[in-house]
Amino acid sequence: MNDNIIKIELSYFLDKYKNVESIPVNIKNKVDELEKNYNCFNSLYDPKMIWVKKNFVKKEKHLQQRNKVHVIIPDFEQSSVLKRKLLGLLNKLTIVNKNNIYNKITEIIGAEDNHKTFDIIWDYILLNDNILYSNILSFYDNTFIQNKINTKWNSYIQNKEWKPPAYIYDNNILFLKDDYDIYCEYIKWKKNIMNITTIWLRFKLDSIDILLNDIYNYIIEIIKENIVYKHILDIFLEQVFLILSTHKNINIINNIKNIDINNFNNSTKFIIYNILDLENK
């Protein structure tokens, strides 16, 4: 492996980052536009990283709609009420109020159909990577949650649900010109994949080598295709790093050492070097 990357200390980078003061107007305007129209730019970057934070004024929006006639059709279906109730609690969950929210969620789990509450909570966890949410899975009866997790796991492995959707193959996400809808779908998929890998590390650690080997073999397939799939390759390398950070597999690390990285982008090389560093940790 050719080491042609110059590494810098994180403290040096952070010092430079903190001292960023002057931001070009065109960059500020572009970030404003992205934040206003695409939610994925609001949730993934802090204000300085995206150069500026958009000022959202609800008052103006309220004034524009004041004179309109609103017809509200309430949905009182039990499943919809349950979903709104659970999502309301999940949205409020923080480290500060977790005990209070956890108690309320536990009461709902005890009173409602476990399969319905599980599906709502599972879908929410896939879009939110905080351990506060995955902790909720332990509130279920152990036999029930193990059966649900095993069913999800078996489907994930057998159907290769970790593989990217067709649109990610069909579009070079990193070079799309102003097609941010596709980019945001890609970000959503990436977040989903990383979040579910974290769940498997927590609940299926004894079987995680199955997923690790599948992903590694897929990485090799991508490389052999000799097509620029950087946006796909990096995600799966990040998954390998995430898994190996919790569950070290020396065989996989050694195999990655033998990958020819000469034609890779530097950011891809960084991920690989981070993987190799795990050997001695």
KETI-638168 format. One line per 5 residues: number of its first residue (from 0); their letters; for each residue x, y, z of C-alpha. Coordinates in nm, 3 decimals. Each point is the difference from the previous one (the first is absolute). Example, Ala and Ser with C-alpha at 12.3 -4.5 7.8 and 13.67 -1.06 7.14 Angstrom:
0	as	1.230,-0.450,0.780 ~ 0.137,0.344,-0.066
This chain:
0	mndni	0.000,0.000,0.000 ~ 0.137,0.334,-0.107 ~ -0.005,0.261,0.275 ~ -0.008,0.329,-0.186 ~ -0.230,0.181,0.242
5	ikiel	0.129,0.260,0.239 ~ -0.188,-0.026,0.327 ~ -0.053,0.299,0.227 ~ -0.094,0.010,0.365 ~ -0.369,0.048,0.075
10	syfld	0.084,0.286,0.237 ~ 0.167,0.186,-0.288 ~ -0.307,-0.039,-0.220 ~ -0.237,0.106,0.280 ~ 0.208,0.310,0.065
15	kyknv	-0.025,0.101,-0.366 ~ -0.369,-0.083,-0.004 ~ -0.078,0.215,0.304 ~ 0.177,0.296,-0.156 ~ -0.214,0.006,-0.313
20	esipv	-0.154,0.346,-0.002 ~ -0.043,0.127,-0.353 ~ -0.242,-0.197,-0.214 ~ -0.064,0.096,-0.364 ~ -0.346,0.143,-0.068
25	niknk	-0.068,-0.246,-0.283 ~ 0.068,-0.289,0.236 ~ -0.236,0.146,0.260 ~ -0.271,0.045,-0.263 ~ 0.041,-0.354,-0.126
30	vdele	-0.025,-0.144,0.349 ~ -0.311,0.206,0.066 ~ -0.157,-0.144,-0.314 ~ 0.093,-0.358,0.092 ~ -0.123,0.028,0.357
35	knync	-0.327,0.154,-0.109 ~ -0.083,-0.264,-0.259 ~ 0.168,-0.321,0.116 ~ -0.037,-0.140,0.350 ~ 0.310,-0.218,-0.018
40	fnsly	0.219,0.312,0.001 ~ -0.167,0.119,0.318 ~ 0.064,-0.316,0.198 ~ 0.350,-0.102,-0.097 ~ 0.218,0.306,0.048
45	dpkmi	0.062,0.250,0.274 ~ -0.032,0.372,-0.088 ~ 0.365,0.061,-0.071 ~ 0.042,-0.317,-0.202 ~ -0.273,0.111,-0.237
50	wvkkn	0.123,0.358,0.035 ~ -0.318,0.158,0.125 ~ -0.318,-0.084,0.186 ~ -0.327,0.089,-0.173 ~ -0.235,0.227,0.198
55	fvkke	-0.342,-0.155,-0.012 ~ -0.280,0.240,0.096 ~ -0.327,-0.177,0.071 ~ -0.186,0.329,0.038 ~ 0.021,0.078,-0.371
60	khlqq	-0.127,-0.342,-0.094 ~ -0.287,0.039,0.245 ~ -0.100,0.337,-0.146 ~ -0.005,-0.139,-0.352 ~ -0.247,-0.271,0.101
65	rnkvh	-0.218,0.200,0.239 ~ -0.270,0.081,-0.254 ~ -0.022,-0.347,-0.150 ~ -0.288,-0.237,0.077 ~ 0.132,-0.314,0.169
70	viipd	-0.187,-0.329,-0.006 ~ 0.147,-0.246,0.248 ~ -0.099,-0.364,-0.033 ~ 0.108,-0.173,0.321 ~ 0.129,-0.356,-0.017
75	feqss	-0.123,-0.173,0.312 ~ 0.099,-0.349,-0.108 ~ 0.157,-0.175,0.297 ~ 0.326,-0.080,-0.178 ~ 0.042,0.365,-0.104
80	vlkrk	-0.065,0.120,0.354 ~ 0.255,-0.249,0.132 ~ 0.257,0.108,-0.255 ~ -0.044,0.369,0.075 ~ 0.022,-0.067,0.373
85	llgll	0.322,-0.200,-0.029 ~ 0.166,0.233,-0.250 ~ -0.087,0.296,0.222 ~ 0.185,-0.161,0.289 ~ 0.295,-0.111,-0.215
90	nklti	0.039,0.351,-0.140 ~ 0.018,0.141,0.352 ~ 0.249,-0.258,0.130 ~ 0.327,0.147,0.132 ~ 0.267,-0.104,0.246
95	vnknn	-0.156,0.240,0.253 ~ -0.359,-0.128,-0.012 ~ 0.067,-0.361,-0.100 ~ -0.131,-0.160,0.321 ~ -0.333,0.179,-0.025
100	iynki	-0.038,-0.075,-0.373 ~ 0.115,-0.360,0.044 ~ -0.267,-0.055,0.266 ~ -0.271,0.131,-0.231 ~ 0.121,-0.217,-0.290
105	teiig	0.016,-0.305,0.228 ~ -0.363,0.059,0.098 ~ -0.101,0.015,-0.366 ~ 0.191,-0.318,-0.081 ~ -0.175,-0.175,0.290
110	aednh	-0.345,0.114,-0.110 ~ 0.019,-0.027,-0.379 ~ 0.068,-0.270,-0.258 ~ 0.376,-0.068,0.018 ~ 0.032,-0.063,-0.373
115	ktfdi	-0.148,0.341,-0.084 ~ 0.209,0.193,0.251 ~ 0.315,-0.188,-0.106 ~ -0.051,0.091,-0.367 ~ -0.042,0.369,0.084
120	iwdyi	0.304,0.008,0.228 ~ 0.214,-0.205,-0.241 ~ -0.067,0.235,-0.291 ~ 0.085,0.297,0.219 ~ 0.328,-0.156,0.115
125	llndn	0.109,-0.054,-0.360 ~ -0.013,0.376,-0.059 ~ 0.151,0.104,0.334 ~ 0.336,-0.129,0.116 ~ -0.015,0.099,0.368
130	ilysn	0.030,-0.295,0.240 ~ -0.285,0.156,0.199 ~ -0.238,-0.139,-0.264 ~ 0.144,-0.350,-0.035 ~ -0.010,-0.034,0.380
135	ilsfy	-0.378,-0.017,-0.032 ~ 0.021,-0.342,-0.164 ~ 0.109,-0.143,0.336 ~ -0.337,0.101,0.150 ~ -0.169,-0.288,-0.178
140	dntfi	-0.028,-0.355,0.127 ~ 0.332,-0.170,-0.073 ~ -0.150,-0.286,-0.202 ~ -0.210,0.239,-0.207 ~ 0.286,0.237,-0.083
145	qnkin	0.241,-0.281,-0.081 ~ -0.250,-0.152,-0.242 ~ -0.062,0.339,-0.166 ~ 0.371,0.079,-0.026 ~ 0.076,-0.347,-0.140
150	tkwns	-0.273,0.039,-0.261 ~ 0.135,0.340,-0.104 ~ 0.356,-0.132,-0.005 ~ -0.080,-0.309,-0.208 ~ -0.183,0.213,-0.258
155	yiqnk	0.285,0.252,-0.006 ~ 0.261,-0.267,-0.067 ~ -0.196,-0.230,-0.231 ~ -0.139,0.281,-0.216 ~ 0.320,0.205,0.011
160	ewkpp	-0.198,0.302,0.116 ~ 0.328,0.178,0.066 ~ 0.065,0.036,-0.374 ~ -0.065,0.344,-0.154 ~ -0.319,0.073,-0.197
165	ayiyd	0.022,0.019,-0.378 ~ -0.012,0.381,-0.014 ~ 0.327,0.017,0.195 ~ 0.166,-0.212,-0.268 ~ -0.164,0.188,-0.282
170	nnilf	0.111,0.343,0.121 ~ 0.343,0.117,0.105 ~ -0.133,0.174,0.309 ~ 0.308,0.212,0.056 ~ -0.015,0.156,-0.347
175	lkddy	-0.369,0.065,-0.048 ~ -0.061,0.358,-0.103 ~ -0.259,0.157,0.231 ~ -0.195,-0.325,0.031 ~ -0.013,0.017,0.376
180	diyce	-0.313,-0.214,0.034 ~ 0.199,-0.305,-0.105 ~ 0.288,0.106,0.222 ~ -0.231,0.028,0.301 ~ -0.146,-0.344,-0.072
185	yikwk	0.356,-0.132,-0.008 ~ 0.076,0.164,0.336 ~ -0.317,-0.150,0.146 ~ 0.099,-0.345,-0.126 ~ 0.353,0.040,0.135
190	knimn	-0.129,0.104,0.343 ~ -0.237,-0.296,0.001 ~ 0.279,-0.243,-0.086 ~ 0.236,0.131,0.268 ~ -0.274,0.006,0.264
195	ittiw	-0.109,-0.355,-0.062 ~ 0.361,-0.118,0.012 ~ 0.023,0.155,0.346 ~ -0.311,-0.196,0.100 ~ 0.151,-0.325,-0.125
200	lrfkl	0.316,0.070,0.199 ~ -0.212,0.030,0.311 ~ -0.244,-0.286,-0.051 ~ 0.169,-0.240,-0.246 ~ 0.367,0.031,0.091
205	dsidi	0.044,-0.377,0.005 ~ -0.101,-0.013,-0.369 ~ 0.153,0.326,-0.120 ~ 0.281,-0.174,-0.191 ~ -0.262,-0.117,-0.250
210	llndi	-0.086,0.360,-0.088 ~ 0.365,0.108,0.017 ~ 0.108,-0.265,-0.251 ~ -0.291,0.077,-0.231 ~ 0.088,0.369,-0.003
215	ynyii	0.370,-0.067,-0.050 ~ -0.070,-0.232,-0.296 ~ -0.228,0.264,-0.146 ~ 0.275,0.260,0.033 ~ 0.232,-0.225,-0.198
220	eiike	-0.268,-0.040,-0.269 ~ -0.034,0.377,-0.028 ~ 0.374,0.044,-0.034 ~ 0.022,-0.271,-0.267 ~ -0.270,0.174,-0.206
225	nivyk	0.253,0.282,-0.041 ~ -0.276,0.262,-0.011 ~ -0.003,0.314,0.213 ~ -0.238,-0.096,0.279 ~ 0.168,0.211,0.266
230	hildi	-0.329,0.097,0.166 ~ -0.085,-0.370,0.037 ~ 0.349,-0.126,0.084 ~ 0.048,0.253,0.278 ~ -0.327,-0.092,0.171
235	fleqv	0.092,-0.366,0.017 ~ 0.353,0.075,0.116 ~ -0.154,0.215,0.274 ~ -0.220,-0.294,0.097 ~ 0.303,-0.227,0.015
240	flils	0.174,0.255,0.222 ~ -0.306,0.027,0.223 ~ -0.023,-0.378,0.043 ~ 0.373,-0.051,0.053 ~ 0.006,0.277,0.259
245	thkni	-0.224,-0.218,0.217 ~ 0.083,-0.346,-0.129 ~ 0.356,-0.044,-0.122 ~ 0.051,-0.247,-0.284 ~ 0.368,-0.027,-0.085
250	niinn	-0.064,-0.196,-0.321 ~ -0.208,0.282,-0.144 ~ 0.259,0.260,0.105 ~ 0.278,-0.202,-0.164 ~ -0.205,-0.040,-0.317
255	iknid	-0.057,0.373,-0.018 ~ 0.376,0.052,0.026 ~ 0.034,-0.172,-0.335 ~ -0.239,0.231,-0.182 ~ 0.170,0.218,-0.261
260	innfn	-0.100,0.354,0.094 ~ 0.209,0.191,-0.254 ~ -0.302,0.110,-0.202 ~ -0.221,0.086,0.296 ~ -0.101,0.348,0.105
265	nstkf	0.182,0.122,0.312 ~ -0.316,-0.007,0.209 ~ -0.042,-0.369,-0.084 ~ 0.363,-0.062,0.093 ~ -0.059,0.166,0.336
270	iiyni	-0.278,-0.244,0.083 ~ 0.223,-0.292,-0.091 ~ 0.284,0.132,0.215 ~ -0.240,0.039,0.288 ~ -0.099,-0.364,-0.043
275	ldlen	0.362,-0.112,0.000 ~ 0.072,0.201,0.314 ~ -0.250,-0.219,0.182 ~ 0.242,-0.292,-0.020 ~ 0.201,0.133,0.293
280	k	-0.291,0.129,0.207
